[in-house]
Amino acid sequence: MTIVKWAAIGVTLLMGLANFGLIAQDLNIGGKILGVVLALAALVAIVGVIARKGWGVPAVIAVGAFNLVGAIIAAVAGMDGWPIGAVLSALGIIFGVVYRTDSRPAVAA
């Protein structure tokens, strides 16, 4: 499922770019640092998937989950942009789970 793999990579890249954009937002220093950390985590996850490391797909799913929690917190706090973050996060989780399920080797009986 190459298309699902690249979809997961693309969505994770968009999440990372959106998180890196938090630097320009009117947030406290903690929010800006969290944005950079999540952007770097997305980059590491992408490299893991491209390099076919065993931790790559779980990292993509984890980045999506952390971003989904962040989108929910942003919604409660009344911040802008949370719907985009929620959709990208959900897509990242879904594509990661589908790719992980399809990439497991078949067991011969």
C-alpha positions as CSV (number, residue, x, y, z in Angstrom):
1,M,0.0,0.0,0.0
2,T,2.4,2.6,-1.2
3,I,-0.2,5.3,-1.7
4,V,-1.3,4.9,2.0
5,K,2.3,5.1,3.1
6,W,2.9,8.4,1.2
7,A,-0.5,9.7,2.3
8,A,0.6,9.2,5.9
9,I,3.9,10.9,5.2
10,G,2.2,13.8,3.5
11,V,-0.3,14.4,6.3
12,T,2.4,14.1,9.0
13,L,4.5,16.6,7.0
14,L,1.6,19.0,7.0
15,M,1.1,18.6,10.7
16,G,4.8,19.3,11.3
17,L,4.6,22.4,9.2
18,A,1.5,23.6,11.0
19,N,3.2,22.9,14.4
20,F,6.3,24.8,13.3
21,G,4.0,27.7,12.4
22,L,3.0,28.0,16.1
23,I,6.2,30.1,16.5
24,A,4.6,33.0,14.7
25,Q,1.4,32.8,16.9
26,D,0.7,35.0,19.9
27,L,1.5,32.2,22.4
28,N,3.5,32.0,25.5
29,I,7.0,30.4,25.3
30,G,5.7,27.0,26.4
31,G,3.3,26.9,23.4
32,K,6.0,27.9,21.0
33,I,8.4,25.2,22.4
34,L,5.7,22.6,22.2
35,G,5.1,23.5,18.6
36,V,8.8,23.1,17.7
37,V,9.0,19.8,19.6
38,L,5.9,18.4,17.8
39,A,7.3,19.6,14.4
40,L,10.6,17.8,15.1
41,A,8.7,14.7,16.2
42,A,6.8,14.7,12.9
43,L,10.1,15.0,11.0
44,V,11.6,12.1,12.9
45,A,8.4,10.0,12.3
46,I,8.6,10.8,8.6
47,V,12.2,9.7,8.4
48,G,11.4,6.5,10.2
49,V,8.6,5.6,7.8
50,I,10.7,6.4,4.7
51,A,13.7,4.4,6.1
52,R,11.3,1.5,6.9
53,K,12.2,1.5,10.5
54,G,10.0,-0.5,12.9
55,W,9.3,2.5,15.0
56,G,8.3,4.8,12.0
57,V,4.6,4.0,11.7
58,P,4.0,4.0,15.5
59,A,5.7,7.4,15.6
60,V,3.4,8.7,12.9
61,I,0.4,7.4,14.9
62,A,1.7,9.0,18.1
63,V,2.4,12.3,16.4
64,G,-1.2,12.3,15.1
65,A,-2.5,11.4,18.6
66,F,-0.6,14.2,20.3
67,N,-1.7,16.7,17.6
68,L,-5.3,15.6,18.0
69,V,-5.1,16.2,21.8
70,G,-3.6,19.6,20.9
71,A,-6.4,20.4,18.5
72,I,-9.0,19.5,21.2
73,I,-7.2,21.8,23.7
74,A,-7.1,24.6,21.1
75,A,-10.8,24.2,20.5
76,V,-11.6,24.5,24.2
77,A,-9.3,27.5,24.5
78,G,-11.0,29.2,21.5
79,M,-7.9,29.3,19.3
80,D,-8.0,29.5,15.5
81,G,-7.0,26.7,13.2
82,W,-8.0,23.8,15.4
83,P,-10.4,22.2,12.8
84,I,-7.5,21.8,10.4
85,G,-5.3,20.4,13.1
86,A,-8.0,17.9,14.1
87,V,-8.6,16.7,10.5
88,L,-4.9,16.4,9.8
89,S,-4.4,14.5,13.0
90,A,-7.2,12.1,12.4
91,L,-6.0,11.5,8.9
92,G,-2.5,10.8,10.2
93,I,-3.8,8.3,12.7
94,I,-6.0,6.6,10.1
95,F,-3.4,6.4,7.4
96,G,-0.8,5.1,9.9
97,V,-3.1,2.4,11.2
98,V,-4.1,1.3,7.7
99,Y,-0.5,1.3,6.5
100,R,0.6,-0.7,9.5
101,T,-2.1,-3.2,9.1
102,D,-1.4,-3.7,5.4
103,S,2.4,-3.8,5.8
104,R,2.5,-6.8,8.1
105,P,3.7,-10.0,6.5
106,A,1.2,-12.7,5.8
107,V,1.4,-15.7,8.1
108,A,1.7,-19.0,6.2
109,A,-0.2,-21.9,7.7
